[in-house]
Amino acid sequence: MNRYEITLTMVRNFIWILDSAIFLVFFVLRPSSFGTLNNIHYILYYSSVLGFGVIAEAIALISGNFDLSVGENIGFSAMLTAVILKSFNSPSPLVGVIGIVLVLLISTGLGLINGILVGFLNLNAFLATLGTYLLFFWGTLAIRSTVVYGLPEVFLFLGGGKIGGVWASIFIFFVVIAFFHFILRYTRFGIKLYAVGVDKRSSHMLGLNVNRITFYAYLLAGFFAGLAALMYVGLVGCVPPQLADGTIFDFFAGAVLGGVSIRGGQGTLMGVFGGILFMGITRSGLIMLGIDPNVVGLLSGFLILVAIIIDMLRNKALEKMLSRRQP
């Protein structure tokens, strides 16, 4: 591998350098606690909970669109499912299984709404998903404005249970991200999704059904929002009406830091995994440093700006390097 190839690889995988650097910083500041197995376990656990929402946003971005409603999809699908489960008035495992299926169906249905609005009606993705953001937000409060407790253990297990001392969500996350990495990289759907993200007009001229592919992207984003809902519900052990409010900023930052371009058509799930880990490492480090929650919120906004700047610089560096390589 020559110098050019090494530099190109480093630019494309910059997130892993960033992960290593931020981990080292927190390790130096808290050497007795940050590098422990318990803390690494927590980082992976938090990353798995956050990760499915990041993947949902990443898929929308790769297709050349936005989805501002992912967090509110999580809250709405979780709340509606919780209210339905409570109506059974039974903690049986079967009711819990019904809840898992139901939350995925509801969240995918909400993704279907976005897919129709953006994919088939050709509405502006930012404005359309801003509209559904508000629709899902107020819909959640209309269903119930108080916390739902006493949900079946099976329903809470995926996000709050352990297998052999390890959080079940970690196993689920690694299996899912590996599977969809394969889907995006080695299947026709993945190739078409990237093509549409790069240039919708050219993709249409090449015979791709741009509207249908965009629709499927939002459908997938909705499905991943449902997985995220199961993780968040398991994490807190109940369903508050503000379950995932404001998380869209973390989802966006994790995806873009992981190499998904806001221009569309760029990024891999392995890179997104690096972005998710960055968010997990940062959160764990800030907690150990005793940072005020309000400051943590401030830093979330800062991360958005950093993500956008990194995306711009990374794209410019790649364009410059690839243009020099042209004969």
N, C-alpha and C positions, 0 to 999 in steps of 0.2 A: 504494500500500500504506500503510494507516494504522498508527498506533503499536501498536495491539492485534495486528495481523497480523504486524508486525515482531517483536514480543516473542514471540509464539507460535512463529514460525519459529525464533527463536534458542533457545528452550527445547527444541523438537523436534530441533534440530540442534546441540545443545550440544557433542557430541563433536568437531565440527570446530573449535570455538573452543578446546577443550581440546588438540587436536592442535597447533594453531598456537602455543598458549602453551608447551607442553612442548618443541616444536621450537625456539622462540625462546630458552628457558632454556638448553638444551644448546648452542645456537649461540653464545650469549654466553660460556658457560664454555669452549668449545673452538672459537673462531671460525675457526682455520686448518684444521681437519679435519672438523668436523661437517657443514658445509654443502657439502662437496665432492660432485662427481658420483659418485665411488666410494662414499662413505658413503650417499648417497641410493639408489644401486643396491643396497647391502647391506640397507638398511631395507626396500626393496621385496622383495628376495629372502627375507629372514627372514619378512616379513609373508605372503608367498605360501606358505611352508612351514607356518607356524602357521595361516594363514587357513582352510584346509579343515576343520580341527578345530573352529575357532570357528563356522564355518557349520553344522557338524553339531550342535553344542550349541545354536545359535540356533534351528534348525528345531524341535528338541525343546521349547525354551522357548516359542516362538511357539504351539505346539500346547497349551500349558498344562501341560507335563510337564518332567521332568528326564531327563538321560542321563549318569550318572556313569561309564559304561563306555567312553566314546569313546576315551580314551587307551589303555586296555587292548585295545580292539578293534584299534587301530593296531598295537600290539605283537604281538598274537596272529596277525593276518592276515599281517603281514610275516614273522614267524618261520616259520609253517606254509608259506607260499609259498617262502621261501628254502630250507628243507629239501627241499621237493619239487624245486625247480630244481637243487639240488646233486646230486640223485639222477640227473639227466640226464647229468651230467658233461660238459657241452658249453657253450661260451660263445657259441653261434650266436645271431644276431639273432632267429630263430624262437623259441628258448627264452625269450629276453627278453620277446617279445610275449606268449607263453603266461603268463609270470609276471605281466605287467601285468593281463591279463584275470583271472587266477586270484586275485590279491589283491583285486580289486574284487568278485569273486563271493563270496569268503570273508567279507569285511567286510560286504557286504550281507546275507549269510546270518546273521551275528551280529546285525545290526540287526533282521533278521526275528525272531530269538528275543526281543529286547526288545519288538518290536511285538506278538507273540503274548501275552507276559506282561502288558503294560500295556494294549494295545488290546482284546484279546479275552477275556483272563482277568480284566481289571479290577483287577490288582494295583497297589498303591501304587507310583508311578513311582520315587520315591526309593529305596525298599527293594528293588524288583525290579532296578533297574540297579546298586545296590550289590552285590546278589548276583551279577549277571553280571560286574561289575567284578572280583570275587574269582575267579570262574570263569575269565575270560579271562586274568587275571594268572597264576594257578597253571597254567593250561593252557599258557601260553607257556613257562614253566619246565619243564613236563613234556615238551614237544616237544624243547626243547634249552636247556640252561643256559649255553652258551658262545656266543661271537660267530661268526656265519656270514660268511665272507669269499668273495671270488672270484666274485661274482655277475655275470651278463651285463651288458655295457655298456648295451644297450638298456633293460634293466630299471632301471638307475640313471640313465638320461638325463633322465627327466622332472623329477627333483628335483635332479640334479647336472650336467646338460649345459647348454651355451650355444648360442644362435642369434644369430649376428652380434654376439657379445660380450656379449649379454644373457642372463641365466639363463632357460632355457626355462620354468621354473615360473612366472615372472612373466607371460608371455604366456598360459599356461594358466589362471592364476588370474583374470586380467581377463576372459577369454572366459567362463569358467564363472560368475563372479559376475554378469556382465551378463545372461547367459542365465537364471539362476535368479532374478534380480531381476525379470525379465519374467514368469517363471512365477508367482512369489508375488504380484505386483501386478496382473497382467492376465488370469489364467486362473481358471476355476471352482475348480480345486483350491486355488489360493492364497486365494481368498475364503473357501472352506470351512475351510481351515486356521486362518485368523484368527478366524473365527466360533467354532470349537470352542475355541480358546484363550481367547476372551473369556468364554464361558459354555457349558459342555458340556450342561447341562440344557436351556437354551433352544434350543440347536442341535438337540438330539434332538427337541424339541417341534415344531421347524420342518421336520422330516423329514430332517435330515442323519444319515448313518450315522457317528456319532461314533467307534465302535470301528474302523471301516475307515479313517477319516481318521487316527486316532492310529497305526494300524498302518503306514500309508504314511509318516507322519512319521518313525517309527523306521527304516523301510526306507531312506529318504533319508539319514538321519543315518548309517546304516551305510555307505552308498555313499560319502559324503563322508569318512568315516573311512578308507576304502580309498584315496581320492585323497591324503589326508594321509599315509598309510603310504608311498605311492610318493615323496612329497616328502621325508619324513624319511629314508628309506633312501638316496635320492640325496644328501641333505645329508651324511650320515656315511659313505657308501660301503660300508656293511656292515649287518648286522642284529644288534645286541646284544640280549640278553634284556630289557634295561631301556630299550628304544628310546624309548618315549613315556611312561614312568612319571611321574606327577605333573603332566602337562600339562593335565589336566582343569581345574585352577585357572586357568591362562592362558586356556583356551577359554571358561570361564564368565565371567571378567573381561572378555575382549574382546567377548563377545556383549552383556553387560549394559551396559558402558560405551558400546557402539554403539547403545543405545536399545531393546534387547530387554528387555521387562519380565519379571521373575520371576513375575508374576501370569499371564502368557500373553496372547496376542492383540495384542501391540504389537511394533513394530520393523520395519525394512526392511533389505535386504541392503546398500543404500548406507550406511546408518547403521552396520551391522556392519562394513563396510569401514573406516569411520572408527575403530571400536574396534580393529580389527586393526592399523591404522597406528599407533595410540597405543602398542600393545604393541611394535611394531617400533621406533618412535622411542625409547621408553623403554629397551629392551634395548641399542640401539646407543649411546645416551648413557651408560648405566651402564658399558658396556665401555670406552668412551673415557675415562671418569673413573677407570678402574682400580678399580672397586668390588669388594670381596671377594665371591666366589660365594655364600658363606653369607649375606651381607647382601642379595644379589640375591634369594635365596630368601625371606628375611624380607620384602622389599619386595613379593614376589608375594602373600604373605598379606595385606599391607597393601592391595594393589590390590583384592583381593576385598572387603574391608570398604568401601573407597572406592566400588566399583561398586555395592554394595548401598545405600549411603547416597545416592549420586547417583540411583539408580533410584527410591528412596523420595521424594526431594525433587522429582525431575522429574515423577513421577506426581501429587504433591500440587499442584505448580504448574500442571500441565495441567488438573487437575480444578477448581482454583480459577478459572482463566482461562475455561474453557469454561462453568462454572456462571454466571459473571458475564455471559456472552454470551447466555445463555438469555433469551427474551422474558418 
